[in-house]
Amino acid sequence: MIVCVCNNISDREIRQAVDLGLSSMAELRRDLGVATCCGKCASCAKQVLNEHLDSKIHATELSFRSAQTA
């Protein structure tokens, strides 16, 4: 889904950016241009960012627990 219409940035691109190490809206603005024009996408972009960050933390915790029991 397109999150930032002005810069044609999708939720997939935001998740990929998080996978590459971005972790804040400031970094998304700097590197992808998210929310730099009209700003209407800021809340949606932040939601995608936070949800993907949370999923990465959860996956890391599960992997850590699995490694401890092995």
GROMACS elastic network, one bead per residue, 0.5 to 0.9 nm:
[ bonds ]
;  ai    aj funct       b0    kb
    1     9     6  0.85864   500
    1    10     6  0.54123   500
    1    11     6  0.58059   500
    1    12     6  0.76263   500
    2     5     6  0.62640   500
    2     8     6  0.63514   500
    2     9     6  0.57293   500
    2    11     6  0.63177   500
    2    12     6  0.86508   500
    3     8     6  0.74566   500
    3     9     6  0.58111   500
    3    10     6  0.51064   500
    3    11     6  0.59096   500
    3    14     6  0.88339   500
    3    34     6  0.83881   500
    3    41     6  0.59878   500
    3    42     6  0.86520   500
    3    44     6  0.66311   500
    3    45     6  0.62935   500
    3    48     6  0.88741   500
    4     7     6  0.56714   500
    4     8     6  0.54870   500
    4    10     6  0.67538   500
    4    11     6  0.87212   500
    4    33     6  0.86303   500
    4    34     6  0.60435   500
    4    35     6  0.68458   500
    4    39     6  0.84794   500
    4    40     6  0.79286   500
    4    41     6  0.53687   500
    4    42     6  0.81632   500
    4    44     6  0.86837   500
    4    45     6  0.76533   500
    5     9     6  0.67416   500
    5    10     6  0.85431   500
    5    41     6  0.78188   500
    6     9     6  0.80747   500
    6    34     6  0.83811   500
    6    35     6  0.83137   500
    6    36     6  0.84897   500
    6    37     6  0.65427   500
    6    38     6  0.74221   500
    6    41     6  0.89997   500
    7    32     6  0.80759   500
    7    33     6  0.66238   500
    7    34     6  0.69149   500
    7    35     6  0.85373   500
    7    36     6  0.85438   500
    7    37     6  0.81223   500
    8    34     6  0.89002   500
    9    12     6  0.82364   500
    9    13     6  0.63729   500
    9    14     6  0.74579   500
    9    32     6  0.74246   500
    9    33     6  0.82873   500
    9    34     6  0.70672   500
   10    13     6  0.52238   500
   10    14     6  0.65339   500
   10    15     6  0.88096   500
   11    14     6  0.50541   500
   11    15     6  0.62369   500
   11    16     6  0.86110   500
   11    45     6  0.74645   500
   11    48     6  0.65213   500
   11    49     6  0.85549   500
   12    15     6  0.51095   500
   12    16     6  0.61402   500
   12    17     6  0.85856   500
   13    17     6  0.61126   500
   13    18     6  0.86449   500
   13    32     6  0.85993   500
   14    17     6  0.50548   500
   14    18     6  0.63319   500
   14    19     6  0.86992   500
   14    22     6  0.88084   500
   14    28     6  0.75300   500
   14    32     6  0.82117   500
   14    34     6  0.89948   500
   14    45     6  0.75758   500
   14    48     6  0.71871   500
   14    49     6  0.66315   500
   14    52     6  0.87741   500
   15    18     6  0.50462   500
   15    19     6  0.62380   500
   15    20     6  0.86916   500
   15    48     6  0.73350   500
   15    49     6  0.67838   500
   15    52     6  0.62468   500
   15    53     6  0.85190   500
   16    20     6  0.62822   500
   16    21     6  0.88269   500
   16    22     6  0.89256   500
   17    20     6  0.50027   500
   17    21     6  0.64875   500
   17    22     6  0.56161   500
   17    23     6  0.83700   500
   17    28     6  0.77678   500
   17    31     6  0.86602   500
   17    32     6  0.84924   500
   18    21     6  0.50956   500
   18    23     6  0.59147   500
   18    24     6  0.87056   500
   18    28     6  0.88783   500
   18    49     6  0.71370   500
   18    52     6  0.73147   500
   18    53     6  0.70592   500
   19    22     6  0.72338   500
   19    52     6  0.86856   500
   19    53     6  0.86825   500
   19    56     6  0.85134   500
   22    25     6  0.85438   500
   22    27     6  0.59924   500
   22    28     6  0.69707   500
   22    31     6  0.87974   500
   22    49     6  0.89762   500
   23    26     6  0.85461   500
   23    27     6  0.68737   500
   23    28     6  0.79834   500
   23    49     6  0.73383   500
   23    50     6  0.83409   500
   23    53     6  0.72614   500
   24    27     6  0.52798   500
   24    28     6  0.64488   500
   24    29     6  0.87293   500
   24    46     6  0.81663   500
   24    49     6  0.75043   500
   24    50     6  0.85796   500
   25    29     6  0.60470   500
   25    30     6  0.84780   500
   25    34     6  0.80588   500
   25    35     6  0.87279   500
   25    42     6  0.81864   500
   25    45     6  0.78766   500
   25    46     6  0.64773   500
   25    49     6  0.77680   500
   26    29     6  0.51030   500
   26    30     6  0.61365   500
   26    31     6  0.86120   500
   27    31     6  0.59161   500
   27    32     6  0.79401   500
   27    33     6  0.89893   500
   28    31     6  0.53308   500
   28    32     6  0.52839   500
   28    33     6  0.64958   500
   28    34     6  0.58172   500
   28    35     6  0.84687   500
   28    45     6  0.86540   500
   28    49     6  0.88547   500
   29    32     6  0.56276   500
   29    35     6  0.62965   500
   29    36     6  0.63617   500
   30    33     6  0.58160   500
   30    34     6  0.78732   500
   30    36     6  0.87846   500
   31    34     6  0.81661   500
   33    36     6  0.55756   500
   33    37     6  0.81649   500
   34    37     6  0.79701   500
   34    39     6  0.79638   500
   34    41     6  0.73982   500
   34    42     6  0.72604   500
   34    45     6  0.74516   500
   35    38     6  0.65969   500
   35    40     6  0.68437   500
   35    41     6  0.57598   500
   35    42     6  0.52391   500
   35    45     6  0.80604   500
   36    39     6  0.60372   500
   36    42     6  0.88690   500
   37    40     6  0.84585   500
   38    41     6  0.79324   500
   39    42     6  0.55708   500
   39    43     6  0.86735   500
   40    43     6  0.73663   500
   40    44     6  0.83368   500
   41    44     6  0.53928   500
   41    45     6  0.58942   500
   41    46     6  0.84394   500
   42    45     6  0.51513   500
   42    46     6  0.60138   500
   42    47     6  0.85519   500
   43    46     6  0.51186   500
   43    47     6  0.61806   500
   43    48     6  0.87569   500
   44    47     6  0.50292   500
   44    48     6  0.62772   500
   44    49     6  0.85492   500
   45    48     6  0.51526   500
   45    49     6  0.60644   500
   45    50     6  0.85713   500
   46    50     6  0.60111   500
   46    51     6  0.84317   500
   47    50     6  0.51961   500
   47    51     6  0.59799   500
   47    52     6  0.84820   500
   48    51     6  0.52421   500
   48    52     6  0.61261   500
   48    53     6  0.85228   500
   49    52     6  0.53872   500
   49    53     6  0.61466   500
   49    54     6  0.86137   500
   50    53     6  0.50304   500
   50    54     6  0.60169   500
   50    55     6  0.85291   500
   51    54     6  0.50952   500
   51    55     6  0.61575   500
   51    56     6  0.86777   500
   52    55     6  0.50080   500
   52    56     6  0.61944   500
   52    57     6  0.86550   500
   53    56     6  0.51840   500
   53    57     6  0.63372   500
   53    58     6  0.87074   500
   54    57     6  0.51149   500
   54    58     6  0.61505   500
   54    59     6  0.85941   500
   55    58     6  0.50304   500
   55    59     6  0.60705   500
   55    60     6  0.85192   500
   56    59     6  0.50978   500
   56    60     6  0.61124   500
   56    61     6  0.86134   500
   57    60     6  0.50921   500
   57    61     6  0.61980   500
   57    62     6  0.87012   500
   58    61     6  0.51186   500
   58    62     6  0.62830   500
   58    63     6  0.86816   500
   59    62     6  0.51220   500
   59    63     6  0.61718   500
   59    64     6  0.85719   500
   60    63     6  0.50797   500
   60    64     6  0.60711   500
   60    65     6  0.86110   500
   61    64     6  0.50658   500
   61    65     6  0.61890   500
   61    66     6  0.86167   500
   62    65     6  0.51749   500
   62    66     6  0.61749   500
   62    67     6  0.86423   500
   63    66     6  0.51117   500
   63    67     6  0.61987   500
   63    68     6  0.86933   500
   64    67     6  0.51612   500
   64    68     6  0.62983   500
   64    69     6  0.89227   500
   65    68     6  0.51034   500
   65    69     6  0.64815   500
   65    70     6  0.88410   500
   66    69     6  0.53750   500
   66    70     6  0.63654   500
   67    70     6  0.52374   500
